[in-house]
């Protein structure tokens, strides 16, 4: 297989695909749900909440942070994570527009 040619697609298409990829693991979805519910957390809280190993949770947190879903601050030996509100709004708008385009463009029933 060849290298993915992301330059063939719009910035919006690439952004939606990257977000979908990050959301493609149930542990990351569970982490986001926990952060939304609790407003903040420390890595240790997630270990007891999700029942996953610390290294596994750290890997998922890193992926969520890389794309911008979450942000973190160091407090002593712990890192405190929370939802990144600016990126959350941006992602919400992108996904909302993506799904809404279907309803706007439907003139008749296809099947």
N, C-alpha and C positions, 0 to 999 in steps of 0.2 A: 504494500500500500504506500501511496505517496504522502507527502506532507500536506496537511490541511491548508488550503489556500484561502485564508481568511480575508485576503485583500480583494477577493471576488465578491464579498458581501459588504453590506452597509455597516456603519458603526453600530447602528441600532440592532441589526441582526446578530452581530458578533457579541454585543453586550447581553442580549437576551439569551443567547446560547451559553455564554459563560455563567450567567446567573442560574440557568436551568441545570447546568452541569454541577455547580456547587450544591444546589438544592436536591440533587439526584441521590443523596444518601440519607436514609432515615435518621441516622445519628445527628447529622447537621440540622435537619428539620427539628428534631427534638431539642437540640441545643438552642436554636432560635426561639422555639416556643417557650422554653424555660426562661430565656432572657427577657422575652416580651412580658411574660407573667410576673417575673420577679423584679424587673427593672434593672437589676444588676446581679452579678454573681462573682464568686471566686472559683477558680478551677476545682478546688476540693468539693465545693457544693455540687458541681456537675458529676463528680465521681460517685457520690452517694445517690444522686438523683437518677442517673442513667445506668449505673451498674457497669460501666465500661472502665477499662484500665486508664490510668492517668496519661500514659503515652498516646493511647488511641484518642482520647479527648483532646489532648494538645495538638495532635495532627489535624483534627477536624476544626479546632479553633483557629489554627494557622490558615487553613483554606478559607474559612469565613472572613478572617481578618484581611487576607490578601485581596479579596474581591471588594471588601469594604462594608459588608453586612454588619460587622461588629468593630468596635474599637476597644482598646485596653490600656490600662494604666498600671504601672508597677507600684505596689504598696508593700514595702519590705521584701519578703521572699515570695510574695504572692502577686498574681496579676489579676486585676479586677476587670471584667469584660462587661460591656453593655451594647445595646443596639446603637448603631451610628444613625442618628435621626435624618441627617441630610441624604445619606446614601439610601436609607430605607425608603424615603419619599421618592427618590429618583427611580429606584427599582420598582416600587409600587406603580408609578406612572408608566414606566416602560411596559411592564406586564399588563397593566390595565388597558393601555392603548392596543397592545398586541391582541388581547382577547376581544376587546370592544370592536375592533375592525371587522370581525366576523359578523356581528349583529348589524353594523352599519352597512356592510356590503351585500347582505342577503336581500335579494329581490324576490326570490321564489324558493320553494323547497327543492333541494337537489335530489334527494333520494326518496 
